[in-house]
């Protein structure tokens, strides 16, 4: 299993900002990403992911923004909880209906 290094939000923001500033100086965005990744001590792919996410959040690139993605996760979690609750209520209702049917005088 790979060791996962957690970078602070400040480091991420600074690295992404540096890429946006330095890509004019480099021949491509990828070369700027590789150069800055070496300086901050992360992999180029990690930094590329941060840059893509920032571009999406700023509307530069198509896709779902971070806030929309978080909201979607929250709604999906809530939906799962409600489905579980409905299933419990449906089973309880069937159980009590059967109990009521069994106790009726004949």
N, C-alpha and C positions, 0 to 999 in steps of 0.2 A: 504494500500500500504506500502511496506517495505521501510524503510530508507536505502538508498544505500550509503555506505561509500566509498569514492574514496581514494585509496592508491597511493602514488607517485611511479613512476617507480623504484626509488632507493630502496624503502622499499620492493617492489616486488622482485627485483633482489637479494637483501640481504637475504630475506626469502627463496627464491629458492636455493640460494647458501648454506645457512645453512642446508637445507634439504639434499642436495647432500653430504655435509660434515658429517652430523650427522647420516645419515641412516646406516652407518657402526657400530656406537655405539649402536643404537637401534635394537630391534629384527626384525623390518620391516620398510619399508618406511612409511607406514601409522602411526606407532607409532611415528616416527620422525616428521611427518607432524602435528600430534595432539599436540605434545610437543611444537613445534615452533609456531604453530598457537596461542596457549595460551599466549606465550611470546610477540608476536607482536600485539595481540588484534584483530585477524580476525578469521573467522570460519575455521575449518579444511578443509571443502569442498572447500572454496575459495582458500586456499593455495594448495590443491590437484590440482585444475584446473590450477593454475599458474605453478605448477611443470610439469603437463602433457604437457602444451603448450611449456615450455622450453625444455622438452625432445623431442618433435616433431621438434622444431626449430633446435636443435642440431643433429638431425638425429638418436637419440636413439630409438625413437618410430615412427611407421609409421603414416602418415597423412600429411596434407597440412600445410606447414609452415606459420607463420604469414605474412611474406612478400608476399607469393603466395596468401594467402587469401585476403589480401588488394588489390593486383593486380586484382584478380578475381572480387571483388566488384566494382572496378573502371571500368573494362571492361563491366560488366553487366549494370552499370549506363550509360555508354557511349552508349551501345547497345539500351537501352530504349529510350534515347534522339534521337538517329538516327531513330529509328522506328517511334517515334512521328513526327519528321521532314518529313520523307518519307510519312506518312499518310497525313500531311498537304499539301505537294507538290502534292500528288496524287489527293486530293480533289480540290485543286486550278486548277490543269491541267484539270480535268473533267469540272469544272465550266467554265473556259475560252474556252474550246473546244465547250461546249454547246452554249455559248454566240456567238462564231464565226459562228457556224452552224445556229443560229437563225437570224443573221444579213446578211446572204448571199442574194444577189439579186435573184429574181425568174424570 
